[in-house]
Amino acid sequence: MKTLLISATLLALAGASAVSAQPAGRLSDSQFIKAARCKGLAKADGVDTKAIDLVLKTNKRGRADWIVDKAMDAQDSAVSEARRADATRKAELAAEWNGACQAYGVAG
């Protein structure tokens, strides 16, 4: 997971651009679940999650309970997956982190 930590450090240096990359308006249910997964990846690597926490908190209001539950499951699953991943899978998770997760403010 050092790859993720290095990536997060580099992204933190470019924090302003990451914040502007956040999706405009309310997240769809699918985006909300994906953002929770990204938080799980960040947690597994010990990365600060303040920015993505704000995105999730803002978008949680008015969300169906089963969607929130699914998002929490996705987050827990990502933590578990990242912690037991082999080198190949870690590279795939790093690519997810550096790609899709950037829309949710993971750089903090």
N, CA, C and O atoms as a GROMACS GRO file, in nm:
protein
  432
    1MET      N    1   0.081  -0.119   0.000
    1MET     CA    2   0.000   0.000   0.000
    1MET      C    3   0.086   0.126   0.000
    1MET      O    4   0.034   0.237   0.002
    2LYS      N    5   0.218   0.109  -0.002
    2LYS     CA    6   0.306   0.226  -0.007
    2LYS      C    7   0.282   0.306  -0.133
    2LYS      O    8   0.298   0.428  -0.133
    3THR      N    9   0.244   0.238  -0.241
    3THR     CA   10   0.212   0.308  -0.365
    3THR      C   11   0.098   0.406  -0.343
    3THR      O   12   0.102   0.519  -0.392
    4LEU      N   13  -0.004   0.361  -0.270
    4LEU     CA   14  -0.116   0.450  -0.242
    4LEU      C   15  -0.073   0.567  -0.154
    4LEU      O   16  -0.117   0.680  -0.177
    5LEU      N   17   0.013   0.541  -0.055
    5LEU     CA   18   0.058   0.647   0.034
    5LEU      C   19   0.138   0.750  -0.043
    5LEU      O   20   0.122   0.870  -0.021
    6ILE      N   21   0.226   0.705  -0.130
    6ILE     CA   22   0.304   0.798  -0.212
    6ILE      C   23   0.211   0.879  -0.302
    6ILE      O   24   0.227   1.000  -0.316
    7SER      N   25   0.115   0.811  -0.363
    7SER     CA   26   0.020   0.879  -0.450
    7SER      C   27  -0.059   0.983  -0.371
    7SER      O   28  -0.082   1.094  -0.419
    8ALA      N   29  -0.101   0.946  -0.250
    8ALA     CA   30  -0.178   1.039  -0.168
    8ALA      C   31  -0.096   1.160  -0.129
    8ALA      O   32  -0.147   1.272  -0.125
    9THR      N   33   0.033   1.138  -0.101
    9THR     CA   34   0.121   1.250  -0.066
    9THR      C   35   0.133   1.346  -0.184
    9THR      O   36   0.125   1.468  -0.167
   10LEU      N   37   0.154   1.291  -0.302
   10LEU     CA   38   0.165   1.376  -0.420
   10LEU      C   39   0.034   1.449  -0.447
   10LEU      O   40   0.035   1.566  -0.485
   11LEU      N   41  -0.077   1.381  -0.426
   11LEU     CA   42  -0.206   1.444  -0.449
   11LEU      C   43  -0.235   1.552  -0.346
   11LEU      O   44  -0.300   1.652  -0.377
   12ALA      N   45  -0.187   1.532  -0.224
   12ALA     CA   46  -0.208   1.634  -0.121
   12ALA      C   47  -0.139   1.765  -0.160
   12ALA      O   48  -0.187   1.873  -0.128
   13LEU      N   49  -0.027   1.752  -0.229
   13LEU     CA   50   0.043   1.872  -0.276
   13LEU      C   51  -0.038   1.947  -0.380
   13LEU      O   52  -0.022   2.068  -0.396
   14ALA      N   53  -0.124   1.875  -0.450
   14ALA     CA   54  -0.209   1.936  -0.552
   14ALA      C   55  -0.353   1.941  -0.503
   14ALA      O   56  -0.446   1.928  -0.582
   15GLY      N   57  -0.372   1.961  -0.374
   15GLY     CA   58  -0.504   1.955  -0.310
   15GLY      C   59  -0.608   2.045  -0.373
   15GLY      O   60  -0.724   2.005  -0.384
   16ALA      N   61  -0.571   2.163  -0.414
   16ALA     CA   62  -0.670   2.256  -0.471
   16ALA      C   63  -0.733   2.200  -0.597
   16ALA      O   64  -0.853   2.215  -0.619
   17SER      N   65  -0.654   2.136  -0.678
   17SER     CA   66  -0.710   2.080  -0.802
   17SER      C   67  -0.798   1.960  -0.772
   17SER      O   68  -0.896   1.936  -0.844
   18ALA      N   69  -0.767   1.884  -0.669
   18ALA     CA   70  -0.850   1.768  -0.633
   18ALA      C   71  -0.985   1.813  -0.580
   18ALA      O   72  -1.087   1.751  -0.609
   19VAL      N   73  -0.986   1.920  -0.503
   19VAL     CA   74  -1.113   1.969  -0.451
   19VAL      C   75  -1.202   2.017  -0.565
   19VAL      O   76  -1.323   1.995  -0.561
   20SER      N   77  -1.144   2.080  -0.664
   20SER     CA   78  -1.225   2.127  -0.776
   20SER      C   79  -1.273   2.012  -0.864
   20SER      O   80  -1.363   2.029  -0.946
   21ALA      N   81  -1.213   1.892  -0.846
   21ALA     CA   82  -1.254   1.777  -0.925
   21ALA      C   83  -1.374   1.705  -0.866
   21ALA      O   84  -1.423   1.608  -0.925
   22GLN      N   85  -1.423   1.749  -0.750
   22GLN     CA   86  -1.538   1.684  -0.688
   22GLN      C   87  -1.660   1.701  -0.777
   22GLN      O   88  -1.677   1.804  -0.842
   23PRO      N   89  -1.745   1.600  -0.778
   23PRO     CA   90  -1.865   1.608  -0.859
   23PRO      C   91  -1.953   1.725  -0.814
   23PRO      O   92  -1.968   1.750  -0.695
   24ALA      N   93  -2.009   1.793  -0.910
   24ALA     CA   94  -2.099   1.903  -0.879
   24ALA      C   95  -2.235   1.847  -0.837
   24ALA      O   96  -2.282   1.749  -0.895
   25GLY      N   97  -2.297   1.908  -0.738
   25GLY     CA   98  -2.430   1.865  -0.698
   25GLY      C   99  -2.430   1.735  -0.620
   25GLY      O  100  -2.326   1.687  -0.576
   26ARG      N  101  -2.548   1.680  -0.606
   26ARG     CA  102  -2.568   1.558  -0.528
   26ARG      C  103  -2.519   1.435  -0.605
   26ARG      O  104  -2.539   1.423  -0.726
   27LEU      N  105  -2.455   1.345  -0.531
   27LEU     CA  106  -2.409   1.220  -0.590
   27LEU      C  107  -2.527   1.126  -0.613
   27LEU      O  108  -2.622   1.125  -0.535
   28SER      N  109  -2.519   1.049  -0.719
   28SER     CA  110  -2.618   0.943  -0.739
   28SER      C  111  -2.590   0.834  -0.636
   28SER      O  112  -2.487   0.837  -0.569
   29ASP      N  113  -2.681   0.739  -0.622
   29ASP     CA  114  -2.660   0.629  -0.528
   29ASP      C  115  -2.533   0.552  -0.563
   29ASP      O  116  -2.456   0.516  -0.474
   30SER      N  117  -2.512   0.529  -0.690
   30SER     CA  118  -2.393   0.457  -0.735
   30SER      C  119  -2.265   0.535  -0.701
   30SER      O  120  -2.168   0.476  -0.653
   31GLN      N  121  -2.265   0.664  -0.724
   31GLN     CA  122  -2.150   0.747  -0.692
   31GLN      C  123  -2.125   0.750  -0.541
   31GLN      O  124  -2.010   0.748  -0.496
   32PHE      N  125  -2.232   0.754  -0.463
   32PHE     CA  126  -2.221   0.754  -0.317
   32PHE      C  127  -2.152   0.626  -0.269
   32PHE      O  128  -2.064   0.631  -0.183
   33ILE      N  129  -2.191   0.514  -0.325
   33ILE     CA  130  -2.131   0.385  -0.289
   33ILE      C  131  -1.984   0.381  -0.332
   33ILE      O  132  -1.900   0.331  -0.258
   34LYS      N  133  -1.955   0.432  -0.450
   34LYS     CA  134  -1.816   0.436  -0.498
   34LYS      C  135  -1.730   0.526  -0.409
   34LYS      O  136  -1.614   0.494  -0.381
   35ALA      N  137  -1.786   0.638  -0.365
   35ALA     CA  138  -1.712   0.729  -0.277
   35ALA      C  139  -1.681   0.661  -0.144
   35ALA      O  140  -1.573   0.680  -0.088
   36ALA      N  141  -1.776   0.583  -0.093
   36ALA     CA  142  -1.753   0.509   0.031
   36ALA      C  143  -1.642   0.406   0.012
   36ALA      O  144  -1.560   0.385   0.102
   37ARG      N  145  -1.640   0.342  -0.104
   37ARG     CA  146  -1.531   0.246  -0.134
   37ARG      C  147  -1.397   0.318  -0.134
   37ARG      O  148  -1.299   0.267  -0.081
   38CYS      N  149  -1.393   0.436  -0.192
   38CYS     CA  150  -1.269   0.513  -0.194
   38CYS      C  151  -1.225   0.549  -0.053
   38CYS      O  152  -1.105   0.548  -0.024
   39LYS      N  153  -1.320   0.580   0.034
   39LYS     CA  154  -1.284   0.607   0.173
   39LYS      C  155  -1.222   0.483   0.236
   39LYS      O  156  -1.127   0.494   0.312
   40GLY      N  157  -1.276   0.367   0.205
   40GLY     CA  158  -1.219   0.243   0.257
   40GLY      C  159  -1.076   0.222   0.212
   40GLY      O  160  -0.991   0.180   0.290
   41LEU      N  161  -1.048   0.252   0.085
   41LEU     CA  162  -0.912   0.240   0.035
   41LEU      C  163  -0.819   0.337   0.108
   41LEU      O  164  -0.705   0.303   0.141
   42ALA      N  165  -0.868   0.457   0.133
   42ALA     CA  166  -0.789   0.557   0.205
   42ALA      C  167  -0.762   0.512   0.349
   42ALA      O  168  -0.650   0.523   0.398
   43LYS      N  169  -0.866   0.463   0.415
   43LYS     CA  170  -0.851   0.416   0.553
   43LYS      C  171  -0.750   0.303   0.563
   43LYS      O  172  -0.670   0.299   0.657
   44ALA      N  173  -0.753   0.212   0.469
   44ALA     CA  174  -0.662   0.098   0.471
   44ALA      C  175  -0.517   0.142   0.460
   44ALA      O  176  -0.426   0.074   0.508
   45ASP      N  177  -0.496   0.256   0.396
   45ASP     CA  178  -0.361   0.306   0.375
   45ASP      C  179  -0.323   0.415   0.474
   45ASP      O  180  -0.213   0.470   0.467
   46GLY      N  181  -0.412   0.446   0.566
   46GLY     CA  182  -0.382   0.547   0.667
   46GLY      C  183  -0.382   0.690   0.614
   46GLY      O  184  -0.319   0.778   0.672
   47VAL      N  185  -0.453   0.712   0.505
   47VAL     CA  186  -0.461   0.845   0.445
   47VAL      C  187  -0.572   0.926   0.512
   47VAL      O  188  -0.676   0.871   0.549
   48ASP      N  189  -0.550   1.055   0.528
   48ASP     CA  190  -0.651   1.144   0.586
   48ASP      C  191  -0.777   1.142   0.499
   48ASP      O  192  -0.769   1.158   0.378
   49THR      N  193  -0.892   1.122   0.562
   49THR     CA  194  -1.018   1.111   0.488
   49THR      C  195  -1.112   1.229   0.510
   49THR      O  196  -1.231   1.219   0.480
   50LYS      N  197  -1.062   1.340   0.562
   50LYS     CA  198  -1.150   1.453   0.594
   50LYS      C  199  -1.230   1.502   0.474
   50LYS      O  200  -1.350   1.527   0.487
   51ALA      N  201  -1.168   1.515   0.360
   51ALA     CA  202  -1.238   1.567   0.242
   51ALA      C  203  -1.348   1.472   0.196
   51ALA      O  204  -1.460   1.514   0.168
   52ILE      N  205  -1.316   1.344   0.188
   52ILE     CA  206  -1.417   1.248   0.142
   52ILE      C  207  -1.524   1.227   0.249
   52ILE      O  208  -1.639   1.197   0.217
   53ASP      N  209  -1.487   1.242   0.377
   53ASP     CA  210  -1.587   1.235   0.484
   53ASP      C  211  -1.692   1.344   0.464
   53ASP      O  212  -1.812   1.320   0.482
   54LEU      N  213  -1.648   1.463   0.428
   54LEU     CA  214  -1.741   1.573   0.404
   54LEU      C  215  -1.833   1.544   0.288
   54LEU      O  216  -1.953   1.571   0.295
   55VAL      N  217  -1.778   1.488   0.180
   55VAL     CA  218  -1.859   1.451   0.064
   55VAL      C  219  -1.965   1.350   0.104
   55VAL      O  220  -2.082   1.364   0.069
   56LEU      N  221  -1.923   1.247   0.178
   56LEU     CA  222  -2.018   1.143   0.221
   56LEU      C  223  -2.123   1.197   0.317
   56LEU      O  224  -2.241   1.166   0.305
   57LYS      N  225  -2.079   1.279   0.412
   57LYS     CA  226  -2.174   1.334   0.509
   57LYS      C  227  -2.278   1.422   0.440
   57LYS      O  228  -2.397   1.412   0.470
   58THR      N  229  -2.233   1.506   0.350
   58THR     CA  230  -2.323   1.595   0.278
   58THR      C  231  -2.423   1.517   0.194
   58THR      O  232  -2.540   1.554   0.184
   59ASN      N  233  -2.377   1.408   0.135
   59ASN     CA  234  -2.462   1.330   0.046
   59ASN      C  235  -2.541   1.220   0.116
   59ASN      O  236  -2.624   1.154   0.053
   60LYS      N  237  -2.518   1.200   0.244
   60LYS     CA  238  -2.589   1.095   0.318
   60LYS      C  239  -2.732   1.140   0.351
   60LYS      O  240  -2.824   1.058   0.354
   61ARG      N  241  -2.749   1.267   0.375
   61ARG     CA  242  -2.881   1.319   0.412
   61ARG      C  243  -2.985   1.287   0.306
   61ARG      O  244  -2.965   1.315   0.188
   62GLY      N  245  -3.095   1.228   0.349
   62GLY     CA  246  -3.204   1.198   0.258
   62GLY      C  247  -3.183   1.072   0.176
   62GLY      O  248  -3.265   1.038   0.092
   63ARG      N  249  -3.073   1.002   0.200
   63ARG     CA  250  -3.041   0.880   0.125
   63ARG      C  251  -3.115   0.762   0.189
   63ARG      O  252  -3.127   0.755   0.311
   64ALA      N  253  -3.163   0.670   0.108
   64ALA     CA  254  -3.231   0.551   0.158
   64ALA      C  255  -3.136   0.470   0.248
   64ALA      O  256  -3.018   0.458   0.219
   65ASP      N  257  -3.190   0.416   0.356
   65ASP     CA  258  -3.108   0.341   0.451
   65ASP      C  259  -3.033   0.226   0.385
   65ASP      O  260  -2.918   0.199   0.418
   66TRP      N  261  -3.099   0.158   0.292
   66TRP     CA  262  -3.032   0.043   0.230
   66TRP      C  263  -2.915   0.086   0.143
   66TRP      O  264  -2.821   0.009   0.126
   67ILE      N  265  -2.919   0.206   0.088
   67ILE     CA  266  -2.806   0.258   0.010
   67ILE      C  267  -2.691   0.292   0.104
   67ILE      O  268  -2.575   0.263   0.074
   68VAL      N  269  -2.722   0.354   0.217
   68VAL     CA  270  -2.619   0.386   0.316
   68VAL      C  271  -2.555   0.257   0.366
   68VAL      O  272  -2.433   0.250   0.380
   69ASP      N  273  -2.635   0.155   0.393
   69ASP     CA  274  -2.582   0.026   0.436
   69ASP      C  275  -2.490  -0.035   0.330
   69ASP      O  276  -2.384  -0.088   0.361
   70LYS      N  277  -2.533  -0.027   0.205
   70LYS     CA  278  -2.453  -0.080   0.094
   70LYS      C  279  -2.320  -0.004   0.083
   70LYS      O  280  -2.216  -0.063   0.055
   71ALA      N  281  -2.325   0.126   0.104
   71ALA     CA  282  -2.204   0.208   0.099
   71ALA      C  283  -2.108   0.170   0.212
   71ALA      O  284  -1.987   0.161   0.190
   72MET      N  285  -2.161   0.148   0.331
   72MET     CA  286  -2.077   0.108   0.444
   72MET      C  287  -2.016  -0.031   0.420
   72MET      O  288  -1.901  -0.056   0.456
   73ASP      N  289  -2.093  -0.119   0.358
   73ASP     CA  290  -2.041  -0.251   0.321
   73ASP      C  291  -1.928  -0.238   0.219
   73ASP      O  292  -1.827  -0.307   0.229
   74ALA      N  293  -1.945  -0.148   0.123
   74ALA     CA  294  -1.842  -0.125   0.021
   74ALA      C  295  -1.714  -0.070   0.085
   74ALA      O  296  -1.604  -0.108   0.047
   75GLN      N  297  -1.732   0.018   0.181
   75GLN     CA  298  -1.617   0.076   0.252
   75GLN      C  299  -1.543  -0.032   0.330
   75GLN      O  300  -1.420  -0.043   0.320
   76ASP      N  301  -1.616  -0.113   0.406
   76ASP     CA  302  -1.554  -0.220   0.484
   76ASP      C  303  -1.486  -0.322   0.394
   76ASP      O  304  -1.377  -0.370   0.425
   77SER      N  305  -1.549  -0.354   0.284
   77SER     CA  306  -1.494  -0.449   0.188
   77SER      C  307  -1.364  -0.396   0.128
   77SER      O  308  -1.269  -0.472   0.109
   78ALA      N  309  -1.360  -0.267   0.097
   78ALA     CA  310  -1.239  -0.207   0.039
   78ALA      C  311  -1.123  -0.211   0.139
   78ALA      O  312  -1.009  -0.238   0.101
   79VAL      N  313  -1.152  -0.184   0.266
   79VAL     CA  314  -1.048  -0.191   0.368
   79VAL      C  315  -0.991  -0.332   0.374
   79VAL      O  316  -0.869  -0.351   0.371
   80SER      N  317  -1.079  -0.429   0.382
   80SER     CA  318  -1.037  -0.569   0.390
   80SER      C  319  -0.959  -0.611   0.265
   80SER      O  320  -0.853  -0.674   0.275
   81GLU      N  321  -1.011  -0.575   0.150
   81GLU     CA  322  -0.946  -0.610   0.023
   81GLU      C  323  -0.807  -0.549   0.013
   81GLU      O  324  -0.713  -0.616  -0.029
   82ALA      N  325  -0.793  -0.422   0.052
   82ALA     CA  326  -0.664  -0.354   0.042
   82ALA      C  327  -0.562  -0.413   0.138
   82ALA      O  328  -0.444  -0.422   0.106
   83ARG      N  329  -0.607  -0.453   0.254
   83ARG     CA  330  -0.514  -0.507   0.354
   83ARG      C  331  -0.461  -0.645   0.318
   83ARG      O  332  -0.351  -0.680   0.359
   84ARG      N  333  -0.537  -0.723   0.242
   84ARG     CA  334  -0.492  -0.858   0.209
   84ARG      C  335  -0.451  -0.873   0.063
   84ARG      O  336  -0.429  -0.985   0.016
   85ALA      N  337  -0.439  -0.764  -0.009
   85ALA     CA  338  -0.408  -0.769  -0.152
   85ALA      C  339  -0.263  -0.807  -0.178
   85ALA      O  340  -0.173  -0.770  -0.102
   86ASP      N  341  -0.242  -0.882  -0.285
   86ASP     CA  342  -0.106  -0.912  -0.329
   86ASP      C  343  -0.057  -0.794  -0.413
   86ASP      O  344  -0.130  -0.696  -0.433
   87ALA      N  345   0.064  -0.802  -0.462
   87ALA     CA  346   0.125  -0.690  -0.534
   87ALA      C  347   0.045  -0.650  -0.658
   87ALA      O  348   0.030  -0.531  -0.687
   88THR      N  349  -0.005  -0.748  -0.731
   88THR     CA  350  -0.082  -0.718  -0.852
   88THR      C  351  -0.211  -0.645  -0.817
   88THR      O  352  -0.246  -0.546  -0.881
   89ARG      N  353  -0.281  -0.694  -0.717
   89ARG     CA  354  -0.407  -0.632  -0.676
   89ARG      C  355  -0.382  -0.493  -0.618
   89ARG      O  356  -0.463  -0.402  -0.639
   90LYS      N  357  -0.272  -0.475  -0.545
   90LYS     CA  358  -0.239  -0.343  -0.491
   90LYS      C  359  -0.219  -0.242  -0.603
   90LYS      O  360  -0.258  -0.126  -0.591
   91ALA      N  361  -0.159  -0.286  -0.712
   91ALA     CA  362  -0.141  -0.197  -0.827
   91ALA      C  363  -0.276  -0.159  -0.886
   91ALA      O  364  -0.296  -0.044  -0.926
   92GLU      N  365  -0.368  -0.254  -0.893
   92GLU     CA  366  -0.502  -0.225  -0.944
   92GLU      C  367  -0.577  -0.128  -0.852
   92GLU      O  368  -0.646  -0.038  -0.899
   93LEU      N  369  -0.562  -0.147  -0.721
   93LEU     CA  370  -0.627  -0.057  -0.625
   93LEU      C  371  -0.566   0.083  -0.632
   93LEU      O  372  -0.636   0.183  -0.618
   94ALA      N  373  -0.435   0.089  -0.654
   94ALA     CA  374  -0.369   0.219  -0.670
   94ALA      C  375  -0.422   0.291  -0.793
   94ALA      O  376  -0.441   0.413  -0.791
   95ALA      N  377  -0.445   0.216  -0.901
   95ALA     CA  378  -0.501   0.276  -1.022
   95ALA      C  379  -0.642   0.328  -0.997
   95ALA      O  380  -0.679   0.435  -1.046
   96GLU      N  381  -0.721   0.253  -0.920
   96GLU     CA  382  -0.856   0.299  -0.884
   96GLU      C  383  -0.848   0.426  -0.801
   96GLU      O  384  -0.922   0.522  -0.823
   97TRP      N  385  -0.756   0.426  -0.706
   97TRP     CA  386  -0.735   0.542  -0.618
   97TRP      C  387  -0.696   0.666  -0.699
   97TRP      O  388  -0.750   0.774  -0.677
   98ASN      N  389  -0.605   0.648  -0.791
   98ASN     CA  390  -0.555   0.761  -0.871
   98ASN      C  391  -0.651   0.800  -0.982
   98ASN      O  392  -0.635   0.907  -1.041
   99GLY      N  393  -0.747   0.718  -1.011
   99GLY     CA  394  -0.843   0.748  -1.117
   99GLY      C  395  -0.979   0.788  -1.063
   99GLY      O  396  -1.004   0.905  -1.036
  100ALA      N  397  -1.065   0.691  -1.048
  100ALA     CA  398  -1.204   0.715  -1.009
  100ALA      C  399  -1.218   0.787  -0.876
  100ALA      O  400  -1.308   0.870  -0.860
  101CYS      N  401  -1.133   0.757  -0.782
  101CYS     CA  402  -1.148   0.816  -0.648
  101CYS      C  403  -1.119   0.966  -0.644
  101CYS      O  404  -1.165   1.035  -0.552
  102GLN      N  405  -1.047   1.017  -0.739
  102GLN     CA  406  -1.012   1.159  -0.737
  102GLN      C  407  -1.134   1.251  -0.747
  102GLN      O  408  -1.129   1.366  -0.704
  103ALA      N  409  -1.240   1.202  -0.804
  103ALA     CA  410  -1.362   1.283  -0.816
  103ALA      C  411  -1.428   1.310  -0.682
  103ALA      O  412  -1.513   1.398  -0.671
  104TYR      N  413  -1.389   1.234  -0.579
  104TYR     CA  414  -1.454   1.247  -0.449
  104TYR      C  415  -1.367   1.317  -0.346
  104TYR      O  416  -1.398   1.312  -0.227
  105GLY      N  417  -1.261   1.381  -0.389
  105GLY     CA  418  -1.180   1.461  -0.299
  105GLY      C  419  -1.090   1.381  -0.207
  105GLY      O  420  -1.066   1.422  -0.093
  106VAL      N  421  -1.038   1.268  -0.254
  106VAL     CA  422  -0.957   1.183  -0.168
  106VAL      C  423  -0.823   1.244  -0.130
  106VAL      O  424  -0.761   1.198  -0.034
  107ALA      N  425  -0.780   1.344  -0.200
  107ALA     CA  426  -0.649   1.404  -0.169
  107ALA      C  427  -0.653   1.480  -0.038
  107ALA      O  428  -0.548   1.511   0.018
  108GLY      N  429  -0.772   1.510   0.010
  108GLY     CA  430  -0.784   1.577   0.139
  108GLY      C  431  -0.729   1.714   0.131
  108GLY      O  432  -0.730   1.787   0.230
   0.00000   0.00000   0.00000
